Amino acid sequence: MSVDIDSQVKNLQQFPFQVLSVGLRAESWNAGQEPAMFAAKGRNYVPAERFVAPQRQYHGFANGDLAALHLSQATNHAYCFNFEEAHQEMKKWIPVHGLPGKEEHLLWDHIFCAGRILRGEGHFEEAKICFESCLRTPGLRQYKRLLAMSALADLYCELDGLGREEDAYLSRANIMVGLEIEKLKLASSQHLKGYWRLLLSHVEIKIKQGYHDGAEDLIRELLARFCSLQEPDIMDRLGHVRALIAFARVSPSVCDALRRWNDVLVWNRYYNPLEEEVFTCAVVYLFLCITLYNLEDIDQSMESFNKAVRVIDGKGPQYLIPGVGTYLFHNVSSSVESTTGWRLPPFSNGRNCHPI
């Protein structure tokens, strides 16, 4: 039996543990008990102890600086797909009852960070609970509300791609994001980072709904913004690559698609010159494979396919950008197989790369 957050969370001090307990067995917990297990339907059990550590020296910690540092480091690890390290950082500071009022924001940060990690591992239902709870927090500052809203909208796109609740998730995301963007425009708040994050989510929603022309106008606005930044941070770089992927997906012609997919690889190498290619690059290679095949350049098409295979080898899917590890990958790998007959090998964990 799952814990009902709305009925169980009565104040902010209860917030963190209750959210992390969604999907856990509804039983009492104390430091001496064996941690319960996540029971996500269709997924492996995930130990709750990866989030809930024994009460140690950080309980009663009054200064929030170190706590914020741990959460920031956990987020950085998640962006680099180092989820074990992210879990370890999360364990180093656990919210406790009686936290000083000025540090209550750390409770929110803790849950939001947990949601990011869960999403990165592909546990979308659990991450949804975290982000929905974050968004419902009373008195939330604007930048946090926009951050939670964009994260939740992206998650709704993932759940829509899995066929959950038919079209309900996508419709919910479209209404939520569309209304907020209009409010920000009326308030002349397009300079806020939260606005651009929401715009990325809105682009994904429009593409999934089939409104490519409307999406392309928004993408061009995003690309102009990202190219104007003098010192883009990690979120800006990720957003730029994400916008480039969206731009390639709405290409009006095969030749445009070829150029735009290559642009994704160029900018990814620019932002990550010393790092090995990640799963996103494999998805781009698969799109290039089918594009080149349609241009009757079979040799280059095969080369792109082989590059995708090499990148995927030893890796599992990654979920940092909506759809890359799920519906985009499944759609393009199916298209490659049905068009060329070339079939991806299984992942290193034995799961099929192709949709089942």
C-alpha beads as a LAMMPS data file, in Angstrom:
LAMMPS data file: protein, C-alpha beads

356 atoms
355 bonds

1 atom types
1 bond types

-500.0 500.0 xlo xhi
-500.0 500.0 ylo yhi
-500.0 500.0 zlo zhi

Masses

1 110.0

Atoms # bond

1 1 1 0.000 0.000 0.000
2 1 1 1.480 3.364 -1.037
3 1 1 1.624 6.411 1.163
4 1 1 -0.811 9.196 0.215
5 1 1 1.222 12.391 0.366
6 1 1 -1.697 14.812 0.437
7 1 1 -3.233 13.150 3.483
8 1 1 0.035 12.448 5.264
9 1 1 2.013 15.659 4.805
10 1 1 0.616 18.084 7.374
11 1 1 3.485 20.533 7.554
12 1 1 6.760 21.320 5.867
13 1 1 8.804 19.420 8.426
14 1 1 7.074 16.175 7.384
15 1 1 7.549 16.912 3.691
16 1 1 10.867 15.195 2.810
17 1 1 10.390 11.766 4.309
18 1 1 6.784 11.469 3.146
19 1 1 7.698 12.239 -0.445
20 1 1 10.588 9.811 -0.416
21 1 1 8.226 7.235 1.046
22 1 1 5.907 7.207 -1.965
23 1 1 5.967 3.678 -3.310
24 1 1 7.339 2.392 -0.019
25 1 1 5.355 0.025 2.120
26 1 1 3.215 2.014 4.575
27 1 1 4.854 0.869 7.767
28 1 1 6.543 2.652 10.637
29 1 1 10.211 3.495 10.307
30 1 1 12.993 4.198 12.736
31 1 1 16.760 4.127 12.620
32 1 1 16.902 0.541 13.825
33 1 1 14.568 -0.946 11.203
34 1 1 15.586 -2.413 7.880
35 1 1 14.758 0.218 5.230
36 1 1 11.721 -0.514 3.101
37 1 1 11.996 -1.046 -0.634
38 1 1 10.662 0.899 -3.559
39 1 1 8.062 -1.223 -5.305
40 1 1 7.799 0.553 -8.632
41 1 1 5.611 -1.462 -10.972
42 1 1 7.584 -2.986 -13.791
43 1 1 10.966 -1.930 -12.366
44 1 1 13.589 -3.412 -10.084
45 1 1 13.286 -2.676 -6.396
46 1 1 15.305 0.355 -5.311
47 1 1 16.491 0.387 -1.687
48 1 1 15.082 3.268 0.314
49 1 1 18.398 3.433 2.131
50 1 1 19.791 5.080 -0.993
51 1 1 17.846 8.141 0.146
52 1 1 17.354 7.602 3.884
53 1 1 20.602 7.235 5.806
54 1 1 21.083 6.349 9.481
55 1 1 20.921 9.334 11.797
56 1 1 24.493 10.446 12.144
57 1 1 26.514 13.558 12.783
58 1 1 24.462 15.799 10.481
59 1 1 21.265 15.569 12.532
60 1 1 20.647 18.878 14.204
61 1 1 22.985 20.571 11.734
62 1 1 22.140 24.285 12.066
63 1 1 24.267 25.752 9.276
64 1 1 22.693 25.037 5.891
65 1 1 25.799 25.815 3.837
66 1 1 27.188 22.288 3.963
67 1 1 23.752 20.807 3.315
68 1 1 23.323 22.994 0.233
69 1 1 26.778 21.940 -0.936
70 1 1 25.896 18.242 -0.673
71 1 1 22.683 18.750 -2.640
72 1 1 24.481 20.786 -5.293
73 1 1 27.126 18.088 -5.628
74 1 1 24.431 15.399 -5.848
75 1 1 22.795 17.344 -8.677
76 1 1 26.115 17.643 -10.517
77 1 1 26.666 13.897 -10.201
78 1 1 23.179 13.258 -11.584
79 1 1 23.866 15.471 -14.602
80 1 1 27.001 13.407 -15.239
81 1 1 24.991 10.158 -14.860
82 1 1 26.973 9.214 -11.741
83 1 1 23.928 8.155 -9.770
84 1 1 25.725 6.112 -7.118
85 1 1 27.767 9.188 -6.219
86 1 1 24.587 11.266 -6.252
87 1 1 22.986 8.874 -3.771
88 1 1 26.046 9.068 -1.535
89 1 1 25.853 12.863 -1.450
90 1 1 22.136 12.703 -0.654
91 1 1 22.918 10.525 2.357
92 1 1 25.273 13.100 3.840
93 1 1 22.502 15.445 4.911
94 1 1 19.028 14.283 5.886
95 1 1 16.338 16.809 6.903
96 1 1 15.287 16.519 10.529
97 1 1 12.422 17.765 12.676
98 1 1 13.061 21.141 14.236
99 1 1 15.139 22.536 11.371
100 1 1 15.485 26.332 11.824
101 1 1 12.858 28.267 9.867
102 1 1 15.428 30.065 7.747
103 1 1 16.697 26.676 6.528
104 1 1 13.337 25.110 5.716
105 1 1 14.061 25.756 2.039
106 1 1 16.577 22.903 2.274
107 1 1 13.688 20.481 2.709
108 1 1 12.345 21.539 -0.680
109 1 1 15.818 21.333 -2.222
110 1 1 16.247 17.833 -0.827
111 1 1 13.040 16.561 -2.428
112 1 1 13.696 18.297 -5.730
113 1 1 17.184 16.794 -5.866
114 1 1 15.708 13.352 -5.153
115 1 1 13.283 13.885 -8.037
116 1 1 16.131 14.710 -10.391
117 1 1 18.013 11.574 -9.426
118 1 1 14.924 9.379 -9.782
119 1 1 14.182 10.869 -13.198
120 1 1 17.788 10.328 -14.275
121 1 1 17.487 6.666 -13.356
122 1 1 14.231 6.297 -15.273
123 1 1 11.943 6.084 -12.231
124 1 1 9.427 8.519 -13.710
125 1 1 6.434 7.753 -11.498
126 1 1 8.443 8.322 -8.323
127 1 1 10.061 11.478 -9.715
128 1 1 6.589 12.771 -10.607
129 1 1 5.553 12.527 -6.958
130 1 1 8.598 14.553 -5.915
131 1 1 8.066 17.305 -8.491
132 1 1 4.302 17.524 -7.953
133 1 1 4.874 17.855 -4.223
134 1 1 7.515 20.533 -4.789
135 1 1 5.135 22.506 -6.995
136 1 1 2.348 22.317 -4.384
137 1 1 4.512 23.815 -1.641
138 1 1 2.825 26.982 -0.264
139 1 1 4.686 30.284 -0.489
140 1 1 7.185 29.030 -3.061
141 1 1 9.522 31.629 -4.544
142 1 1 9.014 32.223 -8.252
143 1 1 12.273 30.759 -9.516
144 1 1 11.666 27.529 -7.597
145 1 1 8.081 27.323 -8.792
146 1 1 9.173 27.714 -12.430
147 1 1 11.948 25.177 -11.913
148 1 1 9.536 22.615 -10.485
149 1 1 6.962 23.326 -13.191
150 1 1 9.407 22.785 -16.067
151 1 1 10.736 19.591 -14.471
152 1 1 7.195 18.304 -13.990
153 1 1 6.171 19.202 -17.558
154 1 1 9.167 17.286 -18.925
155 1 1 8.216 14.321 -16.777
156 1 1 4.638 14.430 -18.060
157 1 1 6.077 14.208 -21.592
158 1 1 7.992 11.084 -20.583
159 1 1 4.895 9.511 -19.029
160 1 1 2.872 10.399 -22.115
161 1 1 5.512 8.618 -24.198
162 1 1 4.935 5.520 -22.085
163 1 1 1.215 5.677 -22.867
164 1 1 0.174 6.467 -19.303
165 1 1 -3.357 7.900 -18.961
166 1 1 -3.651 8.239 -22.747
167 1 1 -3.452 11.978 -23.593
168 1 1 -4.053 13.263 -20.061
169 1 1 -0.425 13.940 -19.145
170 1 1 0.354 15.884 -22.312
171 1 1 -2.815 17.952 -22.033
172 1 1 -2.036 18.690 -18.393
173 1 1 1.485 19.789 -19.278
174 1 1 0.279 21.950 -22.164
175 1 1 -2.247 23.842 -20.038
176 1 1 0.137 24.268 -17.109
177 1 1 3.085 25.524 -19.162
178 1 1 1.084 27.553 -21.672
179 1 1 -0.692 29.577 -18.985
180 1 1 2.521 30.252 -17.091
181 1 1 4.363 31.419 -20.216
182 1 1 1.555 33.862 -20.995
183 1 1 1.701 35.218 -17.433
184 1 1 5.456 35.732 -17.710
185 1 1 5.089 37.523 -21.032
186 1 1 2.426 39.843 -19.618
187 1 1 4.782 40.639 -16.742
188 1 1 7.690 41.204 -19.190
189 1 1 9.612 38.432 -17.429
190 1 1 11.163 36.804 -20.505
191 1 1 14.603 37.540 -19.039
192 1 1 14.116 34.934 -16.301
193 1 1 15.853 31.587 -16.654
194 1 1 12.628 29.957 -15.578
195 1 1 10.940 31.377 -18.665
196 1 1 13.467 29.728 -20.969
197 1 1 13.186 26.421 -19.138
198 1 1 9.418 26.534 -19.598
199 1 1 9.889 27.404 -23.265
200 1 1 11.969 24.237 -23.731
201 1 1 9.181 22.216 -22.140
202 1 1 6.597 23.960 -24.326
203 1 1 8.595 23.067 -27.442
204 1 1 8.603 19.388 -26.465
205 1 1 4.854 19.460 -25.871
206 1 1 4.170 21.117 -29.239
207 1 1 6.347 18.632 -31.130
208 1 1 4.631 15.706 -29.443
209 1 1 1.269 17.234 -30.359
210 1 1 2.379 17.571 -33.997
211 1 1 2.525 21.398 -34.094
212 1 1 5.925 21.614 -35.786
213 1 1 5.539 25.118 -37.232
214 1 1 4.658 26.611 -33.869
215 1 1 7.478 24.665 -32.242
216 1 1 10.038 25.897 -34.785
217 1 1 9.257 29.545 -34.011
218 1 1 9.892 28.895 -30.324
219 1 1 13.057 26.925 -31.084
220 1 1 14.513 29.791 -33.118
221 1 1 13.832 32.086 -30.161
222 1 1 15.623 29.653 -27.863
223 1 1 18.616 29.228 -30.181
224 1 1 19.050 32.992 -30.501
225 1 1 19.080 33.261 -26.726
226 1 1 21.566 30.433 -26.138
227 1 1 23.942 31.684 -28.852
228 1 1 23.975 35.136 -27.238
229 1 1 25.216 33.879 -23.867
230 1 1 28.824 34.763 -23.084
231 1 1 29.341 32.220 -20.292
232 1 1 26.655 29.505 -20.469
233 1 1 26.387 27.346 -17.368
234 1 1 25.685 23.615 -17.372
235 1 1 21.929 24.173 -17.645
236 1 1 22.399 26.599 -20.543
237 1 1 24.616 24.133 -22.404
238 1 1 22.150 21.326 -21.845
239 1 1 19.281 23.565 -22.937
240 1 1 21.142 24.574 -26.096
241 1 1 21.784 20.962 -27.118
242 1 1 18.180 20.113 -26.303
243 1 1 16.949 22.998 -28.497
244 1 1 19.204 21.833 -31.344
245 1 1 17.751 18.324 -31.100
246 1 1 14.248 19.779 -31.237
247 1 1 15.272 21.896 -34.251
248 1 1 16.436 18.770 -36.088
249 1 1 13.217 16.927 -35.252
250 1 1 11.086 19.577 -36.987
251 1 1 13.273 19.769 -40.110
252 1 1 11.190 20.575 -43.218
253 1 1 13.413 18.500 -45.528
254 1 1 15.881 15.631 -45.428
255 1 1 18.756 17.957 -46.299
256 1 1 17.813 20.297 -43.463
257 1 1 17.647 17.309 -41.128
258 1 1 21.158 16.212 -42.141
259 1 1 22.602 19.646 -41.409
260 1 1 20.726 20.087 -38.144
261 1 1 21.579 16.660 -36.716
262 1 1 25.243 17.292 -37.506
263 1 1 24.964 20.642 -35.709
264 1 1 23.895 18.771 -32.563
265 1 1 27.115 16.745 -32.642
266 1 1 29.252 19.827 -33.342
267 1 1 27.870 21.746 -30.372
268 1 1 28.017 18.708 -28.090
269 1 1 31.727 18.318 -28.875
270 1 1 32.214 22.048 -28.311
271 1 1 30.645 21.876 -24.865
272 1 1 32.269 18.539 -23.928
273 1 1 35.596 18.403 -25.803
274 1 1 37.341 15.916 -23.521
275 1 1 34.455 13.617 -22.653
276 1 1 33.367 10.402 -24.332
277 1 1 30.164 10.501 -26.317
278 1 1 27.047 9.915 -24.254
279 1 1 23.828 8.085 -25.036
280 1 1 22.338 11.231 -26.598
281 1 1 25.035 11.059 -29.285
282 1 1 23.975 7.501 -30.122
283 1 1 20.410 8.693 -30.682
284 1 1 21.694 11.479 -32.948
285 1 1 23.745 8.942 -34.933
286 1 1 20.617 6.842 -35.427
287 1 1 18.740 9.862 -36.776
288 1 1 21.684 10.559 -39.079
289 1 1 21.631 6.915 -40.133
290 1 1 18.027 7.056 -41.305
291 1 1 18.520 10.528 -42.851
292 1 1 21.556 9.441 -44.873
293 1 1 19.783 6.254 -45.921
294 1 1 16.896 8.339 -47.248
295 1 1 19.468 10.384 -49.192
296 1 1 20.726 7.067 -50.644
297 1 1 24.149 7.462 -49.035
298 1 1 24.239 3.899 -47.780
299 1 1 27.918 3.833 -46.797
300 1 1 27.640 6.922 -44.600
301 1 1 24.367 5.621 -43.220
302 1 1 26.052 2.385 -42.161
303 1 1 28.921 4.355 -40.633
304 1 1 26.483 6.387 -38.525
305 1 1 24.758 3.193 -37.428
306 1 1 28.079 1.661 -36.379
307 1 1 28.933 4.811 -34.420
308 1 1 25.632 4.498 -32.586
309 1 1 26.421 0.876 -31.755
310 1 1 29.855 1.828 -30.397
311 1 1 28.417 4.560 -28.173
312 1 1 25.631 2.339 -26.860
313 1 1 28.037 -0.517 -26.127
314 1 1 28.446 -0.718 -22.367
315 1 1 25.824 1.936 -21.691
316 1 1 22.163 1.984 -20.784
317 1 1 19.632 4.631 -21.798
318 1 1 19.974 8.109 -20.298
319 1 1 17.063 10.379 -19.433
320 1 1 18.530 13.853 -19.005
321 1 1 16.681 15.209 -22.069
322 1 1 13.000 14.219 -22.428
323 1 1 12.495 11.363 -24.866
324 1 1 16.159 10.652 -25.584
325 1 1 16.207 7.468 -23.520
326 1 1 12.585 6.559 -24.243
327 1 1 10.243 7.513 -27.080
328 1 1 12.812 9.228 -29.358
329 1 1 15.217 6.327 -29.082
330 1 1 12.490 3.730 -29.516
331 1 1 11.017 5.484 -32.546
332 1 1 14.284 6.028 -34.382
333 1 1 15.655 2.533 -33.650
334 1 1 12.400 1.040 -34.953
335 1 1 12.626 3.240 -38.040
336 1 1 16.217 2.190 -38.691
337 1 1 15.381 -1.491 -38.356
338 1 1 12.249 -1.353 -40.520
339 1 1 13.958 0.732 -43.224
340 1 1 17.454 -0.750 -43.336
341 1 1 17.112 -4.099 -41.599
342 1 1 19.931 -3.164 -39.218
343 1 1 19.214 -4.171 -35.646
344 1 1 20.895 -2.776 -32.551
345 1 1 22.520 -5.265 -30.146
346 1 1 21.237 -5.647 -26.570
347 1 1 22.343 -3.244 -23.880
348 1 1 25.149 -4.397 -21.617
349 1 1 22.564 -5.312 -18.968
350 1 1 20.910 -7.738 -21.380
351 1 1 17.909 -5.560 -22.186
352 1 1 17.060 -5.027 -25.823
353 1 1 18.057 -1.727 -27.402
354 1 1 15.068 -1.962 -29.698
355 1 1 11.487 -1.539 -28.468
356 1 1 9.771 -4.747 -27.402

Bonds

1 1 1 2
2 1 2 3
3 1 3 4
4 1 4 5
5 1 5 6
6 1 6 7
7 1 7 8
8 1 8 9
9 1 9 10
10 1 10 11
11 1 11 12
12 1 12 13
13 1 13 14
14 1 14 15
15 1 15 16
16 1 16 17
17 1 17 18
18 1 18 19
19 1 19 20
20 1 20 21
21 1 21 22
22 1 22 23
23 1 23 24
24 1 24 25
25 1 25 26
26 1 26 27
27 1 27 28
28 1 28 29
29 1 29 30
30 1 30 31
31 1 31 32
32 1 32 33
33 1 33 34
34 1 34 35
35 1 35 36
36 1 36 37
37 1 37 38
38 1 38 39
39 1 39 40
40 1 40 41
41 1 41 42
42 1 42 43
43 1 43 44
44 1 44 45
45 1 45 46
46 1 46 47
47 1 47 48
48 1 48 49
49 1 49 50
50 1 50 51
51 1 51 52
52 1 52 53
53 1 53 54
54 1 54 55
55 1 55 56
56 1 56 57
57 1 57 58
58 1 58 59
59 1 59 60
60 1 60 61
61 1 61 62
62 1 62 63
63 1 63 64
64 1 64 65
65 1 65 66
66 1 66 67
67 1 67 68
68 1 68 69
69 1 69 70
70 1 70 71
71 1 71 72
72 1 72 73
73 1 73 74
74 1 74 75
75 1 75 76
76 1 76 77
77 1 77 78
78 1 78 79
79 1 79 80
80 1 80 81
81 1 81 82
82 1 82 83
83 1 83 84
84 1 84 85
85 1 85 86
86 1 86 87
87 1 87 88
88 1 88 89
89 1 89 90
90 1 90 91
91 1 91 92
92 1 92 93
93 1 93 94
94 1 94 95
95 1 95 96
96 1 96 97
97 1 97 98
98 1 98 99
99 1 99 100
100 1 100 101
101 1 101 102
102 1 102 103
103 1 103 104
104 1 104 105
105 1 105 106
106 1 106 107
107 1 107 108
108 1 108 109
109 1 109 110
110 1 110 111
111 1 111 112
112 1 112 113
113 1 113 114
114 1 114 115
115 1 115 116
116 1 116 117
117 1 117 118
118 1 118 119
119 1 119 120
120 1 120 121
121 1 121 122
122 1 122 123
123 1 123 124
124 1 124 125
125 1 125 126
126 1 126 127
127 1 127 128
128 1 128 129
129 1 129 130
130 1 130 131
131 1 131 132
132 1 132 133
133 1 133 134
134 1 134 135
135 1 135 136
136 1 136 137
137 1 137 138
138 1 138 139
139 1 139 140
140 1 140 141
141 1 141 142
142 1 142 143
143 1 143 144
144 1 144 145
145 1 145 146
146 1 146 147
147 1 147 148
148 1 148 149
149 1 149 150
150 1 150 151
151 1 151 152
152 1 152 153
153 1 153 154
154 1 154 155
155 1 155 156
156 1 156 157
157 1 157 158
158 1 158 159
159 1 159 160
160 1 160 161
161 1 161 162
162 1 162 163
163 1 163 164
164 1 164 165
165 1 165 166
166 1 166 167
167 1 167 168
168 1 168 169
169 1 169 170
170 1 170 171
171 1 171 172
172 1 172 173
173 1 173 174
174 1 174 175
175 1 175 176
176 1 176 177
177 1 177 178
178 1 178 179
179 1 179 180
180 1 180 181
181 1 181 182
182 1 182 183
183 1 183 184
184 1 184 185
185 1 185 186
186 1 186 187
187 1 187 188
188 1 188 189
189 1 189 190
190 1 190 191
191 1 191 192
192 1 192 193
193 1 193 194
194 1 194 195
195 1 195 196
196 1 196 197
197 1 197 198
198 1 198 199
199 1 199 200
200 1 200 201
201 1 201 202
202 1 202 203
203 1 203 204
204 1 204 205
205 1 205 206
206 1 206 207
207 1 207 208
208 1 208 209
209 1 209 210
210 1 210 211
211 1 211 212
212 1 212 213
213 1 213 214
214 1 214 215
215 1 215 216
216 1 216 217
217 1 217 218
218 1 218 219
219 1 219 220
220 1 220 221
221 1 221 222
222 1 222 223
223 1 223 224
224 1 224 225
225 1 225 226
226 1 226 227
227 1 227 228
228 1 228 229
229 1 229 230
230 1 230 231
231 1 231 232
232 1 232 233
233 1 233 234
234 1 234 235
235 1 235 236
236 1 236 237
237 1 237 238
238 1 238 239
239 1 239 240
240 1 240 241
241 1 241 242
242 1 242 243
243 1 243 244
244 1 244 245
245 1 245 246
246 1 246 247
247 1 247 248
248 1 248 249
249 1 249 250
250 1 250 251
251 1 251 252
252 1 252 253
253 1 253 254
254 1 254 255
255 1 255 256
256 1 256 257
257 1 257 258
258 1 258 259
259 1 259 260
260 1 260 261
261 1 261 262
262 1 262 263
263 1 263 264
264 1 264 265
265 1 265 266
266 1 266 267
267 1 267 268
268 1 268 269
269 1 269 270
270 1 270 271
271 1 271 272
272 1 272 273
273 1 273 274
274 1 274 275
275 1 275 276
276 1 276 277
277 1 277 278
278 1 278 279
279 1 279 280
280 1 280 281
281 1 281 282
282 1 282 283
283 1 283 284
284 1 284 285
285 1 285 286
286 1 286 287
287 1 287 288
288 1 288 289
289 1 289 290
290 1 290 291
291 1 291 292
292 1 292 293
293 1 293 294
294 1 294 295
295 1 295 296
296 1 296 297
297 1 297 298
298 1 298 299
299 1 299 300
300 1 300 301
301 1 301 302
302 1 302 303
303 1 303 304
304 1 304 305
305 1 305 306
306 1 306 307
307 1 307 308
308 1 308 309
309 1 309 310
310 1 310 311
311 1 311 312
312 1 312 313
313 1 313 314
314 1 314 315
315 1 315 316
316 1 316 317
317 1 317 318
318 1 318 319
319 1 319 320
320 1 320 321
321 1 321 322
322 1 322 323
323 1 323 324
324 1 324 325
325 1 325 326
326 1 326 327
327 1 327 328
328 1 328 329
329 1 329 330
330 1 330 331
331 1 331 332
332 1 332 333
333 1 333 334
334 1 334 335
335 1 335 336
336 1 336 337
337 1 337 338
338 1 338 339
339 1 339 340
340 1 340 341
341 1 341 342
342 1 342 343
343 1 343 344
344 1 344 345
345 1 345 346
346 1 346 347
347 1 347 348
348 1 348 349
349 1 349 350
350 1 350 351
351 1 351 352
352 1 352 353
353 1 353 354
354 1 354 355
355 1 355 356
